[in-house]
């Protein structure tokens, strides 16, 4: 049975709520991985995996546990690249599904933006999560869940 892994430290509450409803509806396991406890519903389909504080600790835990066919929800491009290498799927909270065809371009853009910021150029952060972003995420999640075998 596939698992949905959530890089939960930075995952917006609205996206987690969508995942909680999907977990119950489809009886799929959702595992929140974070360095702090995150409020979640009491259901056997949603678990919390709390990891120690530290750079990339949650990411490394996800990579060590993810299996082919699992889904990882993350905005972290390097984490998405690693799980794709392990034949899992990855999507960001705005509904952008990463793929083997697009992840290299996303890594290159991330590295470019890091270089720009390191040189002192203010690049700003991402815009607030919009209703369209939430809908795009829900659509990608629904397509993923539709491909899973039913329990």
C-alpha positions in Angstrom: 0.0 0.0 0.0 1.4 3.4 -1.0 2.1 6.1 1.6 1.9 9.8 1.3 4.9 11.4 3.0 4.6 15.1 4.0 7.6 17.4 4.6 5.4 18.9 7.2 7.5 21.6 8.8 6.8 24.0 5.9 3.5 22.4 4.6 0.6 24.9 4.8 -2.3 24.0 7.1 -4.7 24.2 4.2 -2.8 21.5 2.3 -2.5 19.3 5.4 -6.3 19.6 5.8 -6.8 18.4 2.2 -4.5 15.5 2.9 -6.3 14.5 6.1 -9.7 14.4 4.3 -8.2 12.3 1.5 -6.6 9.9 4.0 -10.0 9.1 5.5 -11.9 9.1 2.3 -9.4 6.8 0.5 -8.0 4.9 3.5 -4.4 5.8 2.6 -1.6 6.4 5.1 -0.4 9.9 5.4 2.8 10.4 7.4 3.8 13.9 8.6 7.5 14.2 9.1 8.6 17.3 11.1 11.0 18.3 13.9 8.0 19.5 16.0 4.7 17.9 16.8 1.9 19.0 14.4 -1.8 19.0 15.3 -3.6 16.3 13.3 -6.9 14.4 13.4 -7.3 11.2 15.4 -7.4 8.6 12.7 -5.4 5.5 12.0 -4.6 6.9 8.5 -2.6 9.9 9.7 0.7 9.5 11.6 3.3 11.9 13.0 7.0 11.1 12.7 8.9 13.6 14.8 12.6 13.9 14.0 15.3 15.8 15.9 16.0 19.4 14.9 18.8 19.8 12.4 19.6 20.6 8.8 17.8 18.2 6.4 16.9 15.7 9.2 13.3 15.4 8.1 14.3 15.2 4.4 16.8 12.5 5.1 14.1 10.5 7.1 11.7 10.7 4.2 14.3 9.6 1.7 15.3 6.7 3.9 11.7 5.4 4.2 10.1 6.3 0.8 9.2 3.5 -1.5 8.5 3.4 -5.2 5.0 4.5 -5.9 4.7 6.6 -2.7 3.9 10.3 -2.9 6.0 13.0 -1.2 4.5 16.5 -0.6 7.3 19.0 -0.4 8.4 22.4 -1.7 12.1 21.3 -1.3 13.5 20.7 -4.8 16.5 18.6 -3.7 14.2 16.4 -1.7 11.9 16.0 -4.6 14.8 15.1 -6.8 15.9 12.4 -4.4 12.5 10.8 -4.1 12.0 10.8 -7.8 15.3 8.9 -8.1 13.8 6.3 -5.8 10.8 6.0 -8.2 8.4 7.8 -5.9 6.3 10.8 -6.9 6.6 14.3 -5.6 4.3 17.3 -5.6 4.7 20.8 -4.1 1.9 22.4 -2.0 0.9 24.6 -4.9 0.0 21.5 -7.0 3.1 21.3 -9.2 4.0 17.7 -9.8 7.7 17.1 -10.2 8.8 14.5 -12.7 12.1 13.1 -14.0 11.6 15.4 -17.0 11.2 18.6 -15.0 13.2 18.1 -11.8 16.6 19.0 -13.4 15.3 22.3 -14.7 13.8 23.0 -11.2 17.2 22.2 -9.5 19.0 24.5 -11.9 16.6 27.4 -11.3 16.9 26.8 -7.5 20.7 26.9 -7.7 20.5 30.1 -9.9 18.2 31.8 -7.3 20.6 30.8 -4.5 23.5 32.4 -6.4 21.4 35.5 -6.9 20.6 35.8 -3.2 24.2 35.1 -2.2 25.3 38.0 -4.3 22.9 40.3 -2.4 20.0 40.5 -4.9 16.7 40.4 -3.1 14.5 37.9 -4.9 11.6 37.9 -2.5 9.6 34.9 -1.3 6.8 33.0 -2.9 3.3 34.6 -2.9 0.7 33.4 -0.3 -1.0 30.2 -1.1 -4.1 31.0 -3.1 -7.4 29.2 -3.7 -6.1 28.2 -7.2 -3.0 26.7 -5.6 -5.1 24.7 -3.2 -7.3 23.5 -6.0 -4.3 22.6 -8.2 -2.9 20.5 -5.3 -6.2 18.8 -4.7 -6.4 17.9 -8.4 -2.9 16.4 -8.4 -3.7 14.5 -5.2 -6.9 13.1 -6.7 -5.2 11.9 -9.8 -2.6 10.1 -7.7 -5.2 8.5 -5.4 -7.3 7.4 -8.4 -4.3 5.3 -9.6 -4.0 3.5 -6.3 -5.5 0.0 -5.8 -8.6 0.2 -3.5 -8.3 -1.4 0.0 
